[in-house]
Amino acid sequence: MKAERVLAELNRLRQDLDKDPSDPEWFTLHHVFCFVSYKMGDFQRYLDENVKPGSEPDFD
């Protein structure tokens, strides 16, 4: 599974919300998106180790 697909879905969820730093949901999604974006290599390694082929959801 490619980390970019998960990051794109996280970004879609974040953009579905109004940008409101006082909203806990927006705040959480925004900062997780930023952190994962900066740590793509680490996130890809995590996915490689923890997501078995065929067990990922259909993102399409």
Secondary structure, 3 states (H helix, E strand, C coil): CCHHHHHHHHHHHHHCCCCCCCCHHHHHHHHHHHHHHHCHHHHHHHHHHHCCCCCCCCCC
